[in-house]
Structure formats: structure tokens, C-alpha cells
Amino acid sequence: MEHIVTVQGVVTASDDWTPFADFMEPTDAELDAIEQEMPLILARVDLLDAQIITLDHTPTELDTRRIRRARHRVLVERRTLANLTAGGMGGVA
């Protein structure tokens, strides 16, 4: 049997070692953009949840309505986000 040996040394957390450099953290502008997009993200998650529910059985009328409402919510949130971003540029989407 052959032994497998690692080439790299063990990485330990010392005082001068940080797991992430400052440039790897999101900026305040990026965090604000994520917060602004959060309603759309959550609407897409709800749509995905509604679609996942129907994977193991034939969709019922309730499932169909749930997916339709979730799709509508995604469209509404996309429109709202487009209007917010276009509003900052002086236009309306």
C-alpha cells in the first residue's frame, strides 16, 4: 500500500493571518443593491418552492394557482425594481 502525503503545510490561524482579505467583503453599495433586490429574490424563492412542490405529483388546481400567484409576484417585483433603478436615471420602465 502506498501512502498519500500532502505537499502543503498545515494552515493555522495566527495573529497575522486573516481568512478573507478586505477586498473580498461586499462594499456598502453592493449590500444596498442586495437589499434593494431582496423582494425579487424572495419572490423567486417562493416561485421555486411552488414549483418544487409539484415535482412528485400531478399539480392540483391549488398548485396551479400557487405557481400562477408566485409568477405574478415575480413579475411585480421585477417591474418595481426596474422602476426604482430607472427612476434613478430619470426614466420610467
C-alpha positions in Angstrom: 0.0 0.0 0.0 1.3 3.5 -0.9 0.8 6.4 1.5 -0.6 9.6 0.2 1.3 12.6 1.6 0.2 16.3 1.4 2.6 18.7 -0.2 1.3 21.8 1.6 1.8 22.6 5.2 -1.0 22.9 7.7 -2.7 26.3 7.7 -3.2 27.6 11.2 -4.9 30.8 12.3 -2.2 33.0 13.7 -2.4 36.7 14.6 -1.3 37.9 11.2 -3.5 35.6 9.2 -7.0 36.6 8.1 -9.2 34.2 6.3 -10.6 36.9 3.9 -8.9 40.0 2.6 -10.7 43.3 2.8 -11.3 43.4 -0.9 -13.3 40.1 -0.7 -16.0 41.6 1.5 -19.0 43.3 -0.2 -19.0 47.0 -0.3 -21.7 49.2 1.2 -23.1 49.8 -2.3 -23.2 46.1 -3.1 -25.0 45.4 0.2 -27.5 48.2 -0.6 -28.1 46.7 -4.1 -28.7 43.3 -2.5 -31.1 44.8 0.0 -33.0 46.6 -2.8 -33.2 43.3 -4.8 -34.3 41.3 -1.8 -38.1 41.4 -2.5 -37.4 40.0 -6.0 -35.1 37.3 -4.6 -37.7 36.2 -2.1 -40.4 36.2 -4.8 -38.2 33.9 -6.9 -37.6 31.6 -4.0 -41.4 31.4 -3.4 -41.8 30.5 -7.1 -39.2 27.9 -6.9 -40.8 26.4 -3.8 -44.2 26.3 -5.5 -42.6 24.5 -8.5 -40.7 22.0 -6.3 -43.9 21.0 -4.5 -45.3 19.8 -7.8 -42.3 17.7 -8.8 -43.5 14.5 -7.1 -47.2 14.6 -8.1 -49.6 15.9 -10.8 -50.3 19.5 -10.0 -53.7 20.2 -8.4 -55.7 23.3 -9.0 -54.3 24.7 -5.8 -50.7 24.0 -7.0 -51.5 25.7 -10.3 -52.9 28.8 -8.5 -49.9 28.9 -6.2 -47.5 28.9 -9.1 -49.5 31.5 -11.0 -49.6 33.8 -8.0 -45.8 33.3 -7.4 -45.1 34.1 -11.1 -47.2 37.2 -10.8 -45.4 38.3 -7.7 -42.0 37.8 -9.5 -43.3 40.0 -12.4 -44.5 42.7 -10.0 -41.2 42.7 -8.1 -39.2 42.9 -11.4 -41.3 45.8 -12.5 -40.9 47.6 -9.2 -37.1 47.1 -9.2 -36.9 48.2 -12.8 -38.9 51.4 -12.0 -36.6 52.0 -9.0 -33.4 51.7 -11.0 -34.8 53.6 -14.0 -36.1 56.3 -11.6 -32.5 56.9 -10.5 -31.6 57.5 -14.2 -34.6 59.8 -14.9 -36.7 57.3 -16.9 -39.6 55.1 -16.2 -39.7 51.4 -17.1 
